[in-house]
Amino acid sequence: VQLQASGGGLVQAGGSLRLSCTASGRDAYRTPMGWFRQPPGKEREFVGTISGNGAVTSYADSVKGRFTISKDNGKNTMYLQMNSLKPEDTAVYYCTAGYYGSNSHAINYWGQGTLVTVSS
């Protein structure tokens, strides 16, 4: 599975941004997917994950109620809708595939990362 993330950029605190991640390869349309992020100078951390059919999601407490993950299997694309953004959401965001959950060590497929910067 190959992953291509896009949609990062600069946004003011309180604003919104939507990231996209398109998967290609065998069975890409039905693979569970997720998002992680790495803030400047910090470790990579879990953001959220979605099941292969898009019916089940799970989020980190830090983004719950503000971020929403969805999946369009017809387009092999996952989205991360980010609302009420805070400066502490500033990070490189990575999409993942092939695993439903928060354990980064269990993930085989990573996208290239897209930078989100939230200004105060």
FIROLO-986130 format. One line per field, with one value per residue: residue number from 1; residue in three letters; x, y, z of N, C-alpha, C, CB in turn. Coordinates in steps of 0.1 Angstrom, whole numbers, plus 2048, in hexadecimal, padded with zeros to 3 digits. Glycine has a CB too. Layout:
N
resi: (NUM  ...)
resn: (ALA  ...)
n.xx: (X  ...)
n.yy: (Y  ...)
n.zz: (Z  ...)
ca.xx: (X  ...)
ca.yy: (Y  ...)
ca.zz: (Z  ...)
c.xx: (X  ...)
c.yy: (Y  ...)
c.zz: (Z  ...)
cb.xx: (X  ...)
cb.yy: (Y  ...)
cb.zz: (Z  ...)
This chain:
120
resi: (1  2  3  4  5  6  7  8  9  10  11  12  13  14  15  16  17  18  19  20  21  22  23  24  25  26  27  28  29  30  31  32  33  34  35  36  37  38  39  40  41  42  43  44  45  46  47  48  49  50  51  52  53  54  55  56  57  58  59  60  61  62  63  64  65  66  67  68  69  70  71  72  73  74  75  76  77  78  79  80  81  82  83  84  85  86  87  88  89  90  91  92  93  94  95  96  97  98  99  100  101  102  103  104  105  106  107  108  109  110  111  112  113  114  115  116  117  118  119  120)
resn: (VAL  GLN  LEU  GLN  ALA  SER  GLY  GLY  GLY  LEU  VAL  GLN  ALA  GLY  GLY  SER  LEU  ARG  LEU  SER  CYS  THR  ALA  SER  GLY  ARG  ASP  ALA  TYR  ARG  THR  PRO  MET  GLY  TRP  PHE  ARG  GLN  PRO  PRO  GLY  LYS  GLU  ARG  GLU  PHE  VAL  GLY  THR  ILE  SER  GLY  ASN  GLY  ALA  VAL  THR  SER  TYR  ALA  ASP  SER  VAL  LYS  GLY  ARG  PHE  THR  ILE  SER  LYS  ASP  ASN  GLY  LYS  ASN  THR  MET  TYR  LEU  GLN  MET  ASN  SER  LEU  LYS  PRO  GLU  ASP  THR  ALA  VAL  TYR  TYR  CYS  THR  ALA  GLY  TYR  TYR  GLY  SER  ASN  SER  HIS  ALA  ILE  ASN  TYR  TRP  GLY  GLN  GLY  THR  LEU  VAL  THR  VAL  SER  SER)
n.xx: (808  806  808  7FB  7FC  7EC  7E3  7EC  7F6  7F7  7E5  7CF  7CB  7AD  7A3  79C  7A5  7AA  7B8  7C3  7C7  7D2  7D0  7E1  7E4  7E3  7C4  7C1  7AA  79B  7A9  7B1  7B8  7CC  7D6  7F3  808  824  830  845  865  85C  84F  841  81D  7FD  7E0  7C6  7B1  7A2  78A  78B  774  76A  758  75E  770  78B  79A  7B5  7B5  7BC  7B3  799  778  77E  78C  785  784  780  776  778  771  76D  77E  795  79F  7A7  79D  7A5  795  79A  791  78D  7A8  7C7  7E5  7F6  7F0  800  815  826  812  80A  7FD  7F1  7EF  7DF  7DB  7C7  7C7  7DB  7F6  814  829  81F  818  81B  81A  820  819  828  827  819  81B  80C  806  7FC  7F4  7F6)
n.yy: (7F4  815  837  858  876  896  8B9  8C8  8E6  909  917  92B  92B  91B  918  903  8E5  8CD  8AE  897  875  85F  83E  824  805  7E2  7D7  7EF  7FE  7F4  7F4  7F9  819  836  853  862  879  890  8A6  8C4  8BC  8A7  886  86F  86C  85D  865  85E  843  82E  815  7FB  7FB  814  818  818  82C  83A  850  865  873  88D  898  892  898  8AF  8A8  894  875  867  852  84A  831  82C  83E  837  846  857  86E  88A  89E  8BC  8D0  8EE  8F4  8F4  904  8F0  8DB  8DC  8CB  8B1  89D  87C  863  841  81E  7FE  7F5  7F6  80B  818  813  81B  80B  7F4  7FA  7F7  807  827  849  866  87D  89C  8BE  8D0  8EF  903  923  93A)
n.zz: (800  7F7  802  801  80E  813  815  82B  83C  845  85F  873  897  8A3  88A  86D  85C  842  83D  824  81A  803  7F9  7E8  7D6  7DB  7E8  7F5  7F8  80D  824  847  855  860  874  87F  891  893  8A8  8A8  8B4  8C4  8CC  8B5  8B3  8B9  8A7  89C  890  877  86D  854  844  84B  85F  87A  892  8A4  8BC  8C7  8E8  8E9  8D1  8CE  8C6  8B8  8A1  884  874  855  839  817  805  7EB  7DE  7E9  7FE  81C  835  84A  85D  86D  886  89A  89F  8B1  8BD  8C7  8B7  8A2  88C  87A  866  862  84D  850  848  848  861  87E  899  8B5  8B7  8AC  8A5  89A  880  85D  846  83D  835  825  835  83E  844  85E  86B  885  88E  8A9)
ca.xx: (800  80D  800  7FF  7F5  7EB  7DA  7F2  7F8  7F7  7D7  7CE  7C4  79F  79F  79A  7AD  7A7  7C2  7BF  7D1  7CD  7D7  7E1  7EA  7D9  7BB  7C2  79D  795  7B3  7B0  7C2  7CD  7DE  7FC  80F  830  832  853  86D  855  84D  835  812  7F1  7D5  7BA  7B1  795  78A  78C  767  767  74D  763  77B  790  7A2  7BC  7AE  7C0  7AC  78B  76E  783  791  77D  78A  776  77C  770  778  76C  789  7A1  7A4  7A4  79D  7A6  78F  79F  78A  791  7B6  7CF  7F3  7FC  7ED  80B  81D  826  808  80D  7F2  7F5  7E5  7E1  7DA  7BE  7CB  7E3  803  81B  832  817  814  825  819  820  81A  834  826  816  81D  801  80A  7F2  7FA  7EE)
ca.yy: (800  822  841  865  880  8A4  8C2  8CF  8F4  913  91B  932  924  91C  915  8F5  8E0  8BF  8A6  88B  86A  856  831  81C  7F8  7D7  7D7  7FC  804  7EE  7F3  803  824  83E  85E  866  886  892  8B4  8C7  8B8  89D  879  86D  869  859  86F  857  838  82A  807  7FA  7FF  822  818  81A  835  83C  85C  869  87C  89B  89D  88D  8A3  8B9  8A1  889  86D  861  849  848  825  82E  846  833  852  85A  87D  88E  8AC  8C2  8DC  8F4  8F1  8FB  904  8E3  8D1  8DD  8BE  8A9  893  870  859  834  814  7F0  7F3  7FF  80C  823  80E  81E  800  7EA  7FF  7F5  810  835  853  86E  887  8A9  8C7  8D9  8FA  90B  92F  93F)
ca.zz: (800  7F7  808  7FD  816  80E  81C  836  83A  850  863  880  8A1  8A2  87D  869  851  83E  837  81C  818  7F9  7F9  7DB  7D8  7DC  7F3  7FC  7FB  819  830  852  853  86C  874  889  88F  89A  8AB  8A8  8C0  8CC  8C7  8AD  8BC  8B3  8A6  89A  887  871  868  845  83E  84F  869  888  893  8B1  8BC  8D3  8F1  8E6  8C5  8CF  8C6  8AF  895  87F  869  84C  82F  80B  7FF  7DC  7DA  7F0  805  82A  838  858  85F  879  88A  8A7  8A0  8BB  8B9  8CA  8AC  898  88B  86D  867  85A  84C  851  843  84B  870  886  8A7  8B8  8B9  8A0  8A2  893  873  853  83B  841  82B  826  83E  83A  850  863  874  88B  894  8B4)
c.xx: (809  803  805  7F6  7F6  7E2  7DF  7F3  7F8  7E9  7D8  7C7  7B5  79A  79E  7A3  7A9  7B3  7BC  7CA  7CB  7D6  7D6  7E8  7DF  7D1  7BB  7B4  797  79E  7AF  7BB  7C2  7D5  7E7  802  81B  833  841  85A  867  854  841  829  806  7E7  7C7  7BB  7A3  795  789  77F  762  75D  752  76F  77F  79A  7AA  7B4  7B0  7B9  79D  782  772  787  787  784  77F  77D  773  777  777  778  796  7A7  79F  7A5  79F  7A1  793  799  790  7A0  7BD  7DD  7FA  7F8  7F8  814  81E  81C  80B  800  7F8  7EB  7E9  7DF  7D0  7C3  7D5  7F2  80B  825  82C  814  81F  825  817  821  826  833  822  815  811  807  7FF  7F7  7F0  7E9)
c.yy: (80C  82D  84F  86F  88E  8AC  8CA  8DE  8FC  917  922  929  926  918  906  8F2  8D1  8B9  89A  881  860  849  82A  80F  7EE  7D8  7E5  801  7FF  7ED  7FD  80D  82C  84A  85F  873  887  8A1  8B7  8C3  8AD  890  878  868  865  864  868  84C  835  81C  807  7FE  80D  823  81B  823  836  848  85D  873  88A  8A1  89A  899  8AE  8B4  896  882  867  85A  848  83D  826  835  842  83E  853  869  87F  89C  8B1  8CF  8E2  8F2  8FA  8FB  8F7  8D8  8D2  8D1  8BA  89E  888  867  84B  82A  806  7EC  7FC  7FF  817  81F  811  813  7F5  7EE  7FD  7FF  81E  83E  85C  87A  894  8B3  8D0  8E3  902  917  934  94D)
c.zz: (800  7FB  804  805  810  817  828  832  847  853  871  88A  8A1  894  87A  85D  84E  837  82F  81B  80E  7F9  7EC  7DE  7DA  7E9  7FB  800  808  825  83B  851  860  86A  880  887  897  89C  8AB  8B5  8C8  8C5  8BE  8B6  8B4  8B2  8A5  890  882  86B  859  83E  842  859  877  888  8A2  8B1  8C9  8DB  8ED  8DA  8C5  8CF  8BD  8A1  891  873  862  841  823  804  7F0  7D6  7E1  7F8  813  82C  847  858  86C  87B  897  8A9  8AA  8B7  8BD  8C0  8A1  898  87C  86F  85D  859  84B  84B  847  859  876  894  8A9  8BA  8AC  89C  89A  884  869  848  841  834  82D  830  838  846  852  86D  878  892  89E  8B1)
cb.xx: (7F6  812  7FF  7FD  7FA  7E7  7CF  7FF  7EE  801  7CD  7C7  7C9  79A  7A9  78B  7BD  79A  7CC  7BA  7D5  7CD  7D1  7E9  7F3  7E0  7BD  7C9  793  78F  7C1  7B0  7BE  7D2  7D6  808  805  83D  82C  855  86F  847  84D  837  80F  7EB  7D7  7AE  7B8  791  77E  78F  75C  763  746  767  777  797  799  7CA  7B1  7CF  7B3  789  76C  78F  79F  76F  794  76B  780  770  771  75F  786  7AC  7A1  7AC  791  7B5  780  7AF  77B  789  7BD  7CD  7FA  7F7  7DF  814  816  834  7FA  819  7EA  7F8  7E5  7EF  7E8  7AF  7D1  7DF  804  823  839  80B  811  822  80E  82C  80D  837  832  808  829  7F5  815  7E8  7FC  7F5)
cb.yy: (800  825  840  868  880  8A4  8BA  8C9  8FA  91F  90F  93F  929  929  91B  8F2  8E1  8BE  8A1  88F  863  85C  828  824  7F8  7C9  7CC  806  801  7E1  7F5  7FC  82C  836  86B  85B  892  88B  8B8  8D6  8C4  8A2  86E  863  874  84D  877  860  82C  835  800  7EB  7F5  829  80B  80C  843  82F  868  86F  879  89C  898  883  8A8  8C1  89C  88F  862  86B  83B  855  819  834  855  82D  85F  852  884  88D  8AB  8C3  8DA  8EF  8F3  8F3  90F  8DF  8D3  8EA  8B3  8A4  899  868  85B  830  815  7EC  7F4  7F9  7FF  829  7FF  82B  7FA  7E7  80E  7E7  80C  838  85B  874  889  8A9  8D0  8D1  902  902  93A  93E)
cb.zz: (80C  7E8  817  7EE  824  7FF  821  83A  830  84E  863  87F  8AF  8A5  873  865  854  836  841  80E  826  7EB  804  7D0  7E3  7DC  7FD  7F3  7F0  816  82A  860  847  878  872  88B  892  893  8B8  8A6  8C8  8D0  8D2  8A1  8C6  8BB  899  896  88E  866  86E  842  842  843  868  88E  88E  8B7  8BA  8D0  8FF  8E3  8B9  8DA  8D3  8B5  896  87B  86F  847  834  802  804  7D8  7DD  7E7  7FD  834  833  85E  85D  879  88B  8B2  893  8C9  8C1  8D8  8A6  89B  893  868  865  85F  83F  85F  833  847  877  885  8AB  8C5  8BD  8A2  8AF  89A  874  84C  832  84A  82A  818  846  833  84D  869  86D  894  889  8C1)
